[in-house]
Amino acid sequence: MAADRVFLEGYGWVDRAIRRWWANCAAAVDAEIAELDRLEDSLTPLEEWARHVRGLIATLESCHHKAERHAEIIIDAIGRRGTTKGQGRRDPAAVDEREEQYRSLLAMLRSWCAGVEVNEDTPLFGRYGVRDLIELLGERTALKVWQVRRVIEKVERYADPGQRWVSVAEQVVDRAWQGQNAEFCGWTKAKVICDQVDGPAAEVSLAEAMDLLTGCNWDFVETVRTVLGAIGGDLHPARPLALHARNLQRNPARARLTVIADCLGAFCEGQLDRCAVDQEVVERLGERTPVARWLAGSLEKTLRLQLSL
């Protein structure tokens, strides 16, 4: 069975037969994916612009705080046969206010780990003061310091993808960590956060929450607050954890992404009148060529799988 599957970092185990284009939304091929793959094969060799746009679709994450913007960029790229925009193409000199907030958060957590008293109360991400977040941790202990350092490493990895990250939840404890680290890892995996997923009661280990913590998540601020609170002992947060696809129905961008998916479907099927909600989306897709149908269909399928539509 293991020979038929492959582990993709950030996505988990997927069927070896599935094309890497689909790793961000599917673990196995279904009838619709197979049909889109056949359409792709009929277009071989792909033009470079089409390959680039399909790559943008393959990196789209509906849990991203800019997911709506990314989908709009892809729509324009399909209609214009290419784009210079996309993740990783930002001007290096451009300053992202959100990244400045990450640096402030990391500095605050490093000070706490070092035993330095944190007195400032500068608001982070426009919601919580530094002191508010620090107080969630409670009394400093060796275990808590170890756990907070894992949080620091995970946030650092988002700011710098080249940073090494050792999973807390997935790795076999005696292989991933040694000595006291292995003991701390075991305690972290055993600590369970009790919340809800789309309504019903649910559970997630603190280790899993750390592994899935990422700075680009639409609810990152609240997620960090919940994780720090769990480290401090509060395992019953008032706000459900949003981790990747978890509680994605609460994402404010979901409504717009659903409209986009419906319009993409109407475009692919040639039922343009069906997209009464936002006819502009269909118009921006341009001519309904086989390449445009393949790309639009791939974006639609990706959104529907990610949003459980």
Protein Blocks (a to p, Z undefined) as FASTA:
>chain_A
ZZmpccdehkapadfkbcfklmmmpcbdcfklmmmmmmmmmmpccdfklmmmmmmmmmpc
fkbcklmmmmmmmmmmmmnopafbdehiacfkbccfklmmmmmmmmmmmmmmnopacfbf
cdehhlacfklmmmmnmpadfklmmmmmmmmmmmmmmmmmmbccddfklpcfklmpgcjl
lmmmmmmmmpccdddeehiacdddfklmmmmgcfkbmklmmmmmmmmmmmnopabdfbdc
dehjgoklmpmklmmmmmmmmmmmmmmnopaklmmmlmmlmmmnopadfklmmmmmmmmm
mmmmmnoZZ
